[in-house]
Amino acid sequence: MATDGVLVSEVDDEQVLLDTDAGTYYGLNAVGTVLWDALQEPRSVEELVALTAEEFDVSSAECRDDVQSFVTDLDEADLVEPA
């Protein structure tokens, strides 16, 4: 689940996140935007993989590593809390 203290703004088809605690900006592409929106509620990585596979018409196997990497990056930046 996304943490508090993150401001979000839409720019074209993407989102820009501002971590107000660290003062750091993050740009999200279309896939990252879908995942970030989904992370507004607690979700498992498997739920995010299924959502990504359906939304972008790819197999779960094709996107599993990328989704896991994205969630890990968000976790390391303290932008999400474990589900």
C-alpha positions in Angstrom: 0.0 0.0 0.0 1.2 3.5 -0.8 2.6 5.5 2.1 1.4 8.9 3.3 3.5 11.9 2.4 3.5 11.3 -1.4 2.0 13.9 -3.7 0.9 12.8 -7.1 0.4 14.9 -10.2 -0.6 13.8 -13.7 1.4 14.9 -16.7 0.1 13.7 -20.0 -0.4 9.9 -19.7 2.1 9.6 -16.8 2.2 10.4 -13.1 4.9 12.3 -11.2 5.3 11.4 -7.5 6.9 13.7 -4.9 8.1 12.1 -1.7 7.6 15.1 0.6 9.8 13.6 3.3 12.8 13.1 1.0 12.1 15.8 -1.5 12.5 13.3 -4.3 10.6 13.2 -7.6 9.7 9.9 -9.4 8.3 9.7 -12.9 6.0 6.8 -13.7 5.2 5.5 -17.2 1.8 4.0 -18.1 2.5 0.7 -16.4 3.9 2.4 -13.3 0.9 4.6 -13.2 -1.5 1.6 -13.2 0.5 -0.1 -10.5 0.7 3.0 -8.4 -3.1 3.5 -8.6 -3.6 -0.1 -7.6 -1.3 0.4 -4.6 -3.6 2.9 -3.1 -5.1 -0.2 -1.4 -3.2 -3.2 0.0 -2.3 -5.6 -2.9 0.0 -8.6 -3.2 2.6 -8.8 -5.9 0.6 -11.6 -7.5 -2.5 -9.3 -7.6 -0.4 -6.6 -9.3 1.0 -9.1 -11.8 -2.5 -10.3 -12.7 -3.7 -6.7 -13.1 -0.7 -5.8 -15.2 -1.1 -8.9 -17.4 -4.8 -8.1 -18.0 -4.4 -4.3 -18.5 -1.5 -4.6 -21.0 -2.4 -8.0 -22.6 0.8 -9.8 -21.7 1.3 -13.1 -19.8 1.9 -13.1 -16.1 5.3 -14.7 -16.7 6.3 -11.8 -19.0 5.6 -9.1 -16.4 6.2 -10.8 -13.0 9.9 -9.8 -12.8 9.2 -6.2 -13.8 6.3 -5.9 -11.3 8.4 -7.3 -8.5 11.3 -5.0 -9.4 8.9 -2.0 -9.4 7.5 -2.9 -6.0 11.0 -3.5 -4.6 12.1 -0.1 -5.9 9.1 1.6 -4.3 9.7 -0.3 -1.0 13.4 0.7 -1.0 12.3 4.4 -1.5 9.8 4.0 1.4 6.9 4.8 -0.9 4.9 1.7 -0.1 4.2 -0.4 3.0 4.1 -4.2 2.9 0.6 -5.6 2.2 
